[in-house]
């Protein structure tokens, strides 16, 4: 399963990437929403994990652009205290949300949910 991680924090990207690679996932990274759109077009990931607040293009704008042309689940990643942004992201089409710092078990459960849906759709 291919996963795109989009976060402007190199630390967060590295932590998520390292964790998910240990479970055998193929990981692509982007540091802003514009890069995420480009990587989605190029690599066609099975799921996108996207920060909401980023420079150049925020996660909500990028998610809406991705969802216009691709059927990719988008899980938004946000800090505790960003409830307003989480609600907006869900209203705009986000499929799930995860709060930073992420809970490894919850993250895997969310990914496995979409992995199972992908297998049943293939």
Secondary structure per residue as TSV (DSSP state, phi and psi in degrees):
chain	resnum	aa	ss	phi	psi
A	1	X	-	360.0	134.9
A	2	X	E	-98.8	131.0
A	3	X	E	-126.5	132.1
A	4	X	E	-101.9	125.9
A	5	X	E	-107.0	122.2
A	6	X	E	-122.7	112.8
A	7	X	-	-155.7	140.3
A	8	X	S	-75.8	-11.0
A	9	X	-	-89.6	116.3
A	10	X	H	-59.2	-38.2
A	11	X	H	-60.3	-47.8
A	12	X	H	-64.0	-45.2
A	13	X	H	-58.6	-46.7
A	14	X	H	-63.0	-42.2
A	15	X	H	-64.1	-48.5
A	16	X	H	-64.0	-45.1
A	17	X	H	-60.3	-49.6
A	18	X	H	-60.5	-45.5
A	19	X	H	-61.0	-47.7
A	20	X	H	-73.7	-32.7
A	21	X	H	-62.4	-33.6
A	22	X	T	-61.3	-22.2
A	23	X	T	-98.0	8.7
A	24	X	T	88.0	9.2
A	25	X	-	-79.9	148.4
A	26	X	E	-89.9	124.5
A	27	X	E	-114.6	136.5
A	28	X	E	-120.7	151.9
A	29	X	E	-128.1	148.7
A	30	X	E	-141.6	146.9
A	31	X	S	-104.5	1.0
A	32	X	S	-159.7	170.9
A	33	X	H	-62.0	-37.5
A	34	X	H	-62.7	-44.4
A	35	X	H	-64.1	-35.1
A	36	X	H	-62.5	-42.4
A	37	X	H	-61.5	-46.0
A	38	X	H	-61.3	-44.0
A	39	X	H	-68.0	-35.4
A	40	X	H	-64.1	-42.8
A	41	X	H	-63.5	-42.2
A	42	X	H	-76.0	-44.1
A	43	X	H	-105.9	-12.4
A	44	X	-	45.2	64.4
A	45	X	-	-66.3	161.6
A	46	X	S	-84.8	-21.3
A	47	X	E	-155.8	149.3
A	48	X	E	-120.2	131.6
A	49	X	E	-109.5	114.8
A	50	X	E	-129.4	127.9
A	51	X	E	-65.3	153.8
A	52	X	S	-89.5	-49.6
A	53	X	S	-99.3	112.4
A	54	X	-	-147.1	156.2
A	55	X	S	-74.7	169.5
A	56	X	S	69.6	-61.5
A	57	X	S	-148.1	125.6
A	58	X	-	-72.6	166.4
A	59	X	H	-66.2	-34.5
A	60	X	H	-68.1	-44.5
A	61	X	H	-61.9	-45.7
A	62	X	H	-62.9	-42.5
A	63	X	H	-59.9	-43.7
A	64	X	H	-63.1	-39.6
A	65	X	H	-65.7	-43.3
A	66	X	H	-62.0	-44.4
A	67	X	H	-71.9	-16.9
A	68	X	H	-65.1	-34.8
A	69	X	H	-119.8	-12.8
A	70	X	-	-133.8	148.5
A	71	X	-	-100.3	75.1
A	72	X	-	-118.3	126.3
A	73	X	E	-63.8	136.9
A	74	X	E	-118.9	122.5
A	75	X	E	-105.7	118.1
A	76	X	E	-85.2	145.6
A	77	X	E	-117.5	125.5
A	78	X	E	-143.9	161.4
A	79	X	E	-79.9	154.7
A	80	X	T	-58.2	137.4
A	81	X	T	98.0	0.4
A	82	X	-	-107.2	40.9
A	83	X	H	-58.1	-38.6
A	84	X	H	-60.4	-44.6
A	85	X	H	-68.4	-36.9
A	86	X	H	-62.6	-46.7
A	87	X	H	-60.9	-44.7
A	88	X	H	-61.1	-44.0
A	89	X	H	-61.0	-43.3
A	90	X	H	-65.5	-39.8
A	91	X	H	-66.3	-29.9
A	92	X	T	-87.4	-2.9
A	93	X	T	124.5	0.6
A	94	X	-	-61.4	144.1
A	95	X	-	-87.4	-31.1
A	96	X	E	-155.0	172.0
A	97	X	E	-141.0	151.4
A	98	X	E	-133.0	137.7
A	99	X	E	-94.9	137.2
A	100	X	E	-85.6	143.8
A	101	X	S	-68.9	139.2
A	102	X	-	-73.9	147.1
A	103	X	-	-89.2	116.1
A	104	X	H	-54.3	-40.6
A	105	X	H	-65.3	-42.9
A	106	X	H	-65.8	-42.5
A	107	X	H	-59.4	-47.7
A	108	X	H	-63.6	-39.6
A	109	X	H	-61.8	-42.4
A	110	X	H	-64.4	-46.0
A	111	X	H	-63.7	-43.5
A	112	X	H	-63.5	-33.7
A	113	X	H	-59.9	-47.5
A	114	X	H	-74.7	-28.6
A	115	X	H	-65.7	-42.0
A	116	X	H	-65.4	-39.6
A	117	X	H	-64.6	-39.3
A	118	X	H	-63.8	-43.7
A	119	X	H	-63.2	-41.8
A	120	X	H	-70.6	-24.0
A	121	X	H	-85.6	-20.7
A	122	X	-	-79.1	360.0
